[in-house]
Amino acid sequence: MDYQALVRAYLQAYASKDLAAVADLFAEDIQLRDWNISVSGKAAALDETRKNFAGADSLAIDILALHGKGPSLAAELKILVNGRIDLRVVDVIDFDAAGRICAIRAYLGRP
């Protein structure tokens, strides 16, 4: 399975604010954690994603580096929210046997 391609697809869907595409990539038992929230389950993860989309007029995600090839990868990202909020984030993304995202742990760094 090409996990790097799945990470790229997830990040593209996220940047496009395509909730349906994000939902297709999430496992039912996904764990989502960042510097503000920690939720379990697909419905809760999609609710948090929906809130993020509603709070951003625009999202641009540049993948600075992808680390790993197996079912757990780290993506070093530059995220620009509304053309002015510059976030540097590392997402650690885990996949289940079916190729669905079962965990995302996001860590905020400095621009």
C-alpha positions as CSV (number, residue, x, y, z in Angstrom):
1,M,0.0,0.0,0.0
2,D,1.3,3.5,-0.8
3,Y,0.9,5.2,2.5
4,Q,2.7,8.4,1.3
5,A,0.1,8.7,-1.5
6,L,-2.7,8.3,1.1
7,V,-1.2,11.1,3.3
8,R,-0.9,13.3,0.2
9,A,-4.6,12.6,-0.6
10,Y,-5.6,13.4,3.0
11,L,-3.7,16.7,3.0
12,Q,-5.1,17.7,-0.4
13,A,-8.7,16.9,0.8
14,Y,-8.0,18.9,3.9
15,A,-6.6,21.9,2.1
16,S,-9.6,21.8,-0.2
17,K,-11.9,21.6,2.8
18,D,-13.5,18.5,1.2
19,L,-15.2,16.9,4.3
20,A,-16.6,14.0,2.2
21,A,-13.1,13.1,0.9
22,V,-11.7,13.4,4.5
23,A,-14.5,11.1,5.8
24,D,-13.6,8.5,3.2
25,L,-10.1,8.3,4.5
26,F,-11.0,8.1,8.2
27,A,-11.4,4.8,10.0
28,E,-14.4,4.4,12.3
29,D,-12.2,4.3,15.4
30,I,-9.9,7.2,14.5
31,Q,-8.1,9.0,17.3
32,L,-7.4,12.7,16.6
33,R,-5.2,14.8,18.9
34,D,-3.5,18.2,18.5
35,W,-2.4,21.0,20.8
36,N,-6.1,22.0,21.5
37,I,-8.2,18.9,21.3
38,S,-8.3,15.1,21.7
39,V,-11.2,13.1,20.3
40,S,-12.0,9.5,19.5
41,G,-14.3,8.1,16.8
42,K,-15.1,9.1,13.2
43,A,-18.1,11.3,14.1
44,A,-16.1,13.4,16.6
45,A,-13.1,13.7,14.4
46,L,-15.2,14.9,11.5
47,D,-17.0,17.4,13.8
48,E,-13.6,18.9,14.7
49,T,-12.5,18.9,11.1
50,R,-15.8,20.6,10.1
51,K,-15.1,23.3,12.8
52,N,-11.6,23.9,11.4
53,F,-13.0,24.3,7.9
54,A,-15.7,26.7,9.1
55,G,-13.0,28.8,10.8
56,A,-10.8,29.2,7.8
57,D,-11.7,31.0,4.6
58,S,-8.7,29.5,2.9
59,L,-6.1,26.7,3.7
60,A,-2.8,26.1,1.9
61,I,-0.7,23.1,2.9
62,D,2.9,22.7,1.8
63,I,4.4,19.3,2.6
64,L,8.0,20.1,3.6
65,A,8.9,16.5,4.3
66,L,7.3,13.0,4.5
67,H,9.1,10.5,6.8
68,G,8.3,6.8,6.6
69,K,6.8,4.3,4.2
70,G,4.9,2.0,6.5
71,P,1.6,2.3,8.2
72,S,2.9,5.2,10.4
73,L,4.2,8.3,8.7
74,A,5.3,11.8,9.8
75,A,4.5,14.8,7.6
76,E,6.3,18.1,8.3
77,L,3.9,20.8,7.1
78,K,3.6,24.5,6.5
79,I,0.0,25.5,6.8
80,L,-1.2,29.0,5.8
81,V,-4.6,29.8,7.1
82,N,-6.5,32.8,5.6
83,G,-3.4,33.8,3.8
84,R,-1.8,35.2,7.0
85,I,-1.6,32.6,9.8
86,D,1.6,30.6,9.3
87,L,1.6,27.3,11.2
88,R,4.4,24.8,11.2
89,V,3.0,21.4,12.1
90,V,4.2,17.8,12.2
91,D,1.4,15.3,11.7
92,V,2.0,11.7,12.7
93,I,-0.5,9.6,10.8
94,D,-1.3,6.0,11.4
95,F,-3.2,3.7,9.1
96,D,-5.1,0.5,9.8
97,A,-4.9,-2.7,7.7
98,A,-7.6,-1.4,5.3
99,G,-5.6,1.8,4.6
100,R,-7.8,4.1,6.6
101,I,-6.4,6.7,8.9
102,C,-6.8,5.4,12.4
103,A,-4.8,8.1,14.3
104,I,-3.5,11.6,13.7
105,R,-1.3,13.3,16.3
106,A,-0.5,16.9,15.4
107,Y,2.4,18.8,17.0
108,L,2.7,22.6,16.6
109,G,6.2,24.1,16.0
110,R,7.5,27.5,15.2
111,P,7.4,29.3,11.9
